[in-house]
Amino acid sequence: MLKYNSTRSNITAMPSEAILKGISSDGGLFVPEDFPKIEVESLNGKSYEEICFQVLSRYFHEFDQGDLKDMISQSYGKFNTKEVTPLAAFGDLNFLELYHGPTLAFKDVALSILPHLLTASAKIQDVDDEIVILTATSGDTGKAALEGFANVKGTSIVVFFPNDGVSMIQRKQMTTQSGENVHVIAIEGNFDDAQRGVKEIFSDEDYNKLLKKNGFVLSSANSINIGRLVPQIVYYFDSYIKSVESGKIKMNDPVNFTVPTGNFGNILAGYYAKNMGLPINKLICASNDNNVLFDFFKTGEYDKNRPFIKTISPSMDILVSSNFERLLYHVSNFDSDFVKKAMDDLSSLGKYKVSDEIKNTISENFYGNYCDEKDTLKTIKNVYDKYGYVIDPHTAVGCKVYEDYKLETGDNTYNIILSTASPYKFTKSVYEAIFGPSELDDYTLIEKLSESTGLSLPNELIAMCTSEDLHKKVCDSHKMKESITEILL
Ligand SMILES: *Cc1c(COP(=O)(O)O)cnc(C)c1O
């Protein structure tokens, strides 16, 4: 039976325990001790939900199979398209649209099902405390988690977002969230401050004991939770099968995926898919101006000592990519001492270096590059002018890095670009990239963008613009614990 290891010690956990805890008590992340295998041919003709079942049942074997099927259909039935994650093809650009869920970003794919996985895990683990979800967000996780957990019995959720670090629409989506059990707090600081604060609360043993005494147990909806990562593996398989079915590739042909990357969760799911048997050649890691990963791929040194740059692709404004820790553990053959030392160095010195051997193993699987602000805007415009297709700034970063990859390597392997957000989440940037500067604000531009491009307008968005702000709290990034105490105790 598949178990999960902590990346930082010899702690192990069953799937339900790993999902429920979110993070290991030693500060490490849970990873599967082995990669379950899937024969790609066996997925031929299967729907998204069926492929989802094939993937999830291999990782989360404790759940009753009928229950798991119910969870899957409840989660993905809420998406705006029957295919869940459709592919849109223009020339050699294949966009995997991951943003047709309730909050218009790819985070919905995992966060629609996570509440089900968590409550089922609590049952298996015999936990009847209230599960308190703590989440740090660079913009999209927060809303997707709020939507997923709102009014879910036995849970409550607290979301922290950087006060100046999210788009106007992202902010409005969160501050208008209704639900008995939801709390949204802006912090004075950036995403890394929010993420560090949340991690500190998780590893504060005394505080966790105090909460437990009062009937609360903390869990995480961030991509450090293995219950977030595994559902993201599904669309790598599903888009491969769709590409075979449409005749773009033949079964077992190699493919590349290009992934706009921040916390390294989405692209890591691709690495998992590869290790499960999907014929992936290269995973192309696209960063914005916060290009720590690009430098790592070049030098083997991960160095976050640099200014944090605010960009028009804010969900990727991240200097500490949490899920990279999982990759280090896998490529070092489960060397938890090495990972622990690297993570200690990262927190004390802000950097660590890996051996040439590890660097080379990573380079066999990944290619990294980045795209600056000017090129992001230019790419949105180019794609629109050429194909009449509108992409968001994150997806544009991916698109540009894919073009650079082809030029640099000459590799013309069939490639899928993960399209991570609806253009409407970043209306102003997208509108201005295509039509030039505008005095108008995001709300007004939503309709203009729709009229000018013919891009269909999601109903949720229209409703949101006129909703009232329900959450107005702002706190210092060093006072996050205090604000949780205020809410719960
Ligand atoms: C979260 C997010 C990303 C980055 O994904 P990671 O898993 O953190 O690497 C990219 N684009 C958008 C729109 C996102 O919301």
The ligand as an ORCA input file, in Angstrom:
! r2SCAN-3c Opt
* xyz 0 1
  C      -0.915     29.610     -9.280
  C      -0.792     30.089    -10.658
  C       0.366     29.839    -11.413
  C       1.576     29.148    -10.835
  O       1.348     27.794    -10.542
  P       2.299     27.035     -9.503
  O       1.692     25.716     -9.300
  O       2.318     27.874     -8.266
  O       3.653     26.988    -10.145
  C       0.391     30.277    -12.717
  N      -0.650     30.957    -13.265
  C      -1.757     31.211    -12.553
  C      -2.857     31.973    -13.210
  C      -1.884     30.773    -11.242
  O      -3.001     31.042    -10.565
*
